[in-house]
Amino acid sequence: MKVQQEDFHALAERVDRVLESLKDLPEDARMKALELKKAIESFHEYALRKLVRTLRETDKGKELLQKAVEDPSIYAMLFMHGIIKQDLFTRVAAVLEEVRPYMRSHGGDVELVKVEENTVYVRLQGACSGCSLSTMTLKNGVEEAIKARIPEIEQVVMAEDEVSSGYLPIHVMDDENRLDQSGWLEGPSVSELKVGQPLRFSCDKGDILLVQLEGKVMAFRNQCPHMGMSLDGGLVDESIITCPWHGFRFDLSTGECITAPHVQLEPFPVRVEDQRIWIYLR
């Protein structure tokens, strides 16, 4: 198989070289060469279409055709003649590759989640994720690019976000070691964390306050900086938690205290892996 793969690429490169050399021919000779190329390709297309139709007449033939198309050279030949077409998912993915450099230049990215009938589901990442301009970015960039190149796509929508990591500083993002051997403590399952309901997690280094906020998991020391009282019994209203003891209010998206701006909650880096919450306590 490796030899066949190498032969296929060598043949394809040879075709490219010959076509490139036609540019050096006089105009009349170049046009005749291109006409010959077109005539040969038309002959090949006619024969290949008859072969494919014949194979599709029986279940066994369909099975053989499907197996044959797995070979890159056969796929390339049938695709070149328009006998088979890329599936919709592959076509959309190719469009996203075109817009990805622009999005990355602005600190973001886009993930193709799925394509169902005439609807594309994507997830914005990085600087594009969760910001107030996400919808505008989607409509003005990704959706327009996809619809312009693939007319049968009727709409592009945001996929439902999975619960993900919240506060995650750069110095702990790329740790390649096993989590349980690099300062990370395994916490509860994501399923135990309910939106708007703080969860107290105890370990040998103290109590930790976990909360799910806008699809992200945040972790803080379970201790109000006012008098050191626990916060897990506090009321959560959108992103604000109120200390049940003396009424101090904190913004859970940042840990900042609204009541007394000079104090704030102590945050911990968080990762979500395989639906488990990991907290960095080193």
C-alpha positions as CSV (number, residue, x, y, z in Angstrom):
1,M,0.0,0.0,0.0
2,K,2.9,2.4,0.8
3,V,4.4,1.8,-2.7
4,Q,1.0,2.5,-4.4
5,Q,0.6,5.7,-2.3
6,E,4.0,6.9,-3.4
7,D,3.3,6.0,-7.1
8,F,0.0,7.9,-7.0
9,H,1.7,11.1,-5.7
10,A,4.5,10.7,-8.3
11,L,2.0,10.4,-11.1
12,A,0.1,13.4,-9.9
13,E,3.2,15.5,-9.7
14,R,4.2,14.4,-13.2
15,V,0.8,15.6,-14.5
16,D,1.4,19.0,-12.8
17,R,4.8,19.3,-14.3
18,V,3.6,18.6,-17.8
19,L,0.8,21.1,-17.5
20,E,3.2,23.7,-16.2
21,S,5.5,23.1,-19.2
22,L,2.6,23.9,-21.6
23,K,2.9,27.5,-20.7
24,D,6.2,27.7,-22.6
25,L,4.7,26.4,-25.9
26,P,3.5,28.7,-28.7
27,E,-0.1,29.7,-28.3
28,D,-1.4,27.4,-31.1
29,A,0.5,24.3,-29.8
30,R,-0.6,25.0,-26.3
31,M,-4.2,25.2,-27.3
32,K,-4.0,21.9,-29.2
33,A,-2.3,20.2,-26.2
34,L,-5.1,21.4,-23.8
35,E,-7.7,20.3,-26.3
36,L,-6.1,16.8,-26.3
37,K,-6.1,16.8,-22.5
38,K,-9.8,17.7,-22.5
39,A,-10.7,15.0,-25.0
40,I,-8.8,12.3,-23.0
41,E,-10.4,13.4,-19.8
42,S,-13.9,13.3,-21.4
43,F,-13.3,9.8,-22.6
44,H,-12.1,8.7,-19.1
45,E,-15.2,10.4,-17.5
46,Y,-17.6,8.6,-19.9
47,A,-16.0,5.2,-19.1
48,L,-15.8,5.8,-15.4
49,R,-19.5,6.8,-15.2
50,K,-20.5,3.6,-17.0
51,L,-18.3,1.6,-14.6
52,V,-19.9,3.3,-11.5
53,R,-23.4,2.8,-12.8
54,T,-22.7,-0.9,-13.4
55,L,-21.3,-1.4,-9.9
56,R,-24.3,0.4,-8.4
57,E,-26.7,-2.1,-9.9
58,T,-26.0,-4.8,-7.2
59,D,-25.4,-4.7,-3.5
60,K,-22.1,-6.5,-4.0
61,G,-21.1,-3.9,-6.6
62,K,-22.0,-1.1,-4.2
63,E,-19.8,-2.7,-1.6
64,L,-16.9,-3.0,-4.0
65,L,-17.3,0.6,-5.1
66,Q,-17.3,1.9,-1.6
67,K,-14.2,-0.1,-0.8
68,A,-12.5,1.2,-4.0
69,V,-13.2,4.8,-3.2
70,E,-11.2,4.4,0.0
71,D,-8.1,4.4,-2.2
72,P,-6.8,8.0,-2.6
73,S,-6.0,7.6,-6.3
74,I,-9.5,6.3,-7.2
75,Y,-11.2,8.9,-5.0
76,A,-9.2,11.7,-6.7
77,M,-10.0,10.4,-10.2
78,L,-13.8,10.2,-9.5
79,F,-13.8,13.5,-7.6
80,M,-12.0,15.2,-10.5
81,H,-14.7,14.2,-12.9
82,G,-17.5,15.1,-10.6
83,I,-18.7,11.5,-10.3
84,I,-18.5,11.7,-6.5
85,K,-18.7,14.8,-4.4
86,Q,-17.3,15.7,-1.0
87,D,-19.8,15.3,1.8
88,L,-21.3,18.4,3.2
89,F,-19.3,18.2,6.4
90,T,-16.0,18.1,4.5
91,R,-17.1,21.1,2.3
92,V,-18.0,23.2,5.4
93,A,-14.8,22.2,7.1
94,A,-12.8,23.4,4.1
95,V,-14.6,26.8,4.2
96,L,-13.8,27.2,7.9
97,E,-10.1,26.5,7.2
98,E,-10.3,29.6,5.0
99,V,-11.7,31.9,7.7
100,R,-9.6,30.4,10.5
101,P,-6.5,32.5,10.0
102,Y,-8.5,35.7,10.3
103,M,-10.2,34.5,13.5
104,R,-6.9,33.4,15.0
105,S,-5.4,36.8,14.2
106,H,-8.0,38.2,16.5
107,G,-7.3,35.7,19.3
108,G,-10.2,33.4,18.4
109,D,-11.0,30.2,16.6
110,V,-14.0,28.2,15.3
111,E,-14.9,24.5,15.7
112,L,-17.2,22.7,13.4
113,V,-19.4,20.6,15.6
114,K,-21.8,19.0,13.1
115,V,-23.9,19.5,10.0
116,E,-27.5,18.4,10.0
117,E,-29.5,18.8,6.8
118,N,-29.1,22.5,5.9
119,T,-27.9,23.7,9.3
120,V,-24.3,24.0,10.4
121,Y,-23.4,24.0,14.1
122,V,-20.2,25.7,15.2
123,R,-18.6,26.6,18.5
124,L,-16.5,29.8,18.8
125,Q,-13.3,29.6,20.9
126,G,-10.7,31.8,22.4
127,A,-11.4,35.5,22.4
128,C,-14.6,34.8,20.4
129,S,-16.1,32.6,23.1
130,G,-18.6,34.0,25.5
131,C,-18.1,37.6,24.6
132,S,-20.9,39.9,23.7
133,L,-19.8,40.1,20.1
134,S,-19.9,36.3,19.5
135,T,-23.2,36.5,17.6
136,M,-21.9,39.4,15.4
137,T,-18.7,37.5,14.7
138,L,-20.7,34.4,13.7
139,K,-23.1,36.3,11.4
140,N,-20.6,38.6,9.8
141,G,-17.7,36.2,9.4
142,V,-18.4,32.5,9.6
143,E,-22.0,32.4,8.4
144,E,-21.4,34.6,5.4
145,A,-18.3,32.6,4.3
146,I,-20.2,29.3,4.5
147,K,-23.3,30.5,2.7
148,A,-21.3,32.2,0.0
149,R,-19.5,29.0,-0.9
150,I,-22.2,26.4,-0.1
151,P,-25.6,27.8,-1.1
152,E,-27.6,24.9,0.2
153,I,-26.6,25.8,3.8
154,E,-29.6,27.8,5.2
155,Q,-28.3,28.7,8.6
156,V,-25.3,28.6,10.9
157,V,-26.0,28.4,14.6
158,M,-24.0,28.2,17.8
159,A,-23.8,24.7,19.3
160,E,-24.6,24.4,23.0
161,D,-21.5,25.0,25.0
162,E,-20.2,22.2,27.2
163,V,-19.2,23.0,30.7
164,S,-15.5,24.1,30.5
165,S,-12.7,25.4,32.5
166,G,-13.0,28.9,34.1
167,Y,-10.0,30.6,35.6
168,L,-6.9,29.0,33.9
169,P,-3.7,31.0,34.0
170,I,-1.2,30.5,31.2
171,H,1.5,29.0,33.5
172,V,-0.8,26.0,34.2
173,M,-2.4,25.6,30.8
174,D,0.2,23.5,29.0
175,D,1.2,21.1,31.8
176,E,1.8,17.8,30.0
177,N,2.2,15.7,33.1
178,R,-0.6,13.6,34.6
179,L,-3.0,15.9,36.4
180,D,-2.8,13.8,39.6
181,Q,1.0,14.2,39.6
182,S,1.4,17.9,38.8
183,G,-0.4,19.8,41.5
184,W,-3.9,19.2,40.4
185,L,-6.5,17.9,42.8
186,E,-9.4,15.8,41.5
187,G,-12.7,17.3,42.5
188,P,-16.3,16.3,42.0
189,S,-18.1,15.4,38.8
190,V,-19.5,18.2,36.7
191,S,-22.9,16.6,37.1
192,E,-22.8,17.5,40.8
193,L,-22.5,21.2,40.0
194,K,-25.8,22.9,39.4
195,V,-26.2,26.4,37.9
196,G,-26.8,29.0,40.5
197,Q,-26.0,26.5,43.4
198,P,-22.5,26.9,45.0
199,L,-20.9,23.6,45.9
200,R,-18.5,23.1,48.8
201,F,-15.6,20.8,48.2
202,S,-13.4,19.9,51.1
203,C,-9.7,18.8,50.9
204,D,-6.7,18.7,53.2
205,K,-5.9,22.3,52.1
206,G,-9.2,23.7,53.1
207,D,-12.7,24.2,51.7
208,I,-13.1,25.2,48.1
209,L,-16.2,26.9,46.6
210,L,-17.2,25.6,43.2
211,V,-19.8,27.3,41.0
212,Q,-21.0,26.9,37.4
213,L,-21.2,30.3,35.7
214,E,-22.2,30.7,32.0
215,G,-21.0,27.2,31.1
216,K,-17.7,27.6,33.0
217,V,-16.5,26.2,36.3
218,M,-15.1,28.7,38.7
219,A,-13.2,27.8,42.0
220,F,-12.5,30.0,44.9
221,R,-11.3,29.6,48.5
222,N,-14.6,29.1,50.4
223,Q,-13.9,32.0,52.7
224,C,-15.3,35.5,52.6
225,P,-12.3,37.9,53.0
226,H,-14.4,40.1,55.3
227,M,-14.3,37.8,58.4
228,G,-13.3,34.4,56.9
229,M,-16.8,32.9,57.0
230,S,-17.9,30.3,54.5
231,L,-19.7,31.3,51.3
232,D,-21.3,28.1,50.1
233,G,-24.6,28.9,51.8
234,G,-24.8,32.3,49.9
235,L,-27.5,33.3,47.5
236,V,-26.4,33.4,43.8
237,D,-28.1,35.9,41.5
238,E,-26.7,35.6,38.0
239,S,-23.0,36.2,38.5
240,I,-23.3,37.7,42.0
241,I,-23.0,35.7,45.3
242,T,-24.0,37.3,48.6
243,C,-22.2,36.2,51.8
244,P,-24.9,34.6,54.1
245,W,-23.2,36.1,57.2
246,H,-22.7,39.8,56.6
247,G,-24.1,40.5,53.2
248,F,-20.9,41.2,51.3
249,R,-21.4,40.7,47.5
250,F,-18.9,39.2,45.1
251,D,-18.8,39.0,41.3
252,L,-18.1,35.3,40.6
253,S,-16.8,35.9,37.1
254,T,-13.8,37.8,38.6
255,G,-13.9,37.3,42.3
256,E,-14.0,41.0,42.9
257,C,-16.0,42.3,45.9
258,I,-18.7,44.8,45.0
259,T,-19.4,45.8,48.6
260,A,-15.8,46.6,49.4
261,P,-13.7,46.9,46.2
262,H,-10.4,46.6,48.1
263,V,-11.0,42.9,48.9
264,Q,-11.7,39.9,46.6
265,L,-12.1,36.2,46.6
266,E,-9.0,34.0,46.2
267,P,-9.4,32.1,42.8
268,F,-8.0,28.7,41.9
269,P,-7.2,27.5,38.4
270,V,-9.7,24.9,37.2
271,R,-9.7,22.3,34.4
272,V,-12.6,20.1,33.2
273,E,-11.4,16.7,31.9
274,D,-13.8,13.9,31.0
275,Q,-16.5,15.5,33.0
276,R,-14.3,15.7,36.2
277,I,-13.4,19.0,37.8
278,W,-9.7,19.4,38.6
279,I,-8.4,22.2,40.8
280,Y,-4.8,23.5,40.9
281,L,-3.6,23.9,44.5
282,R,0.2,23.8,44.2
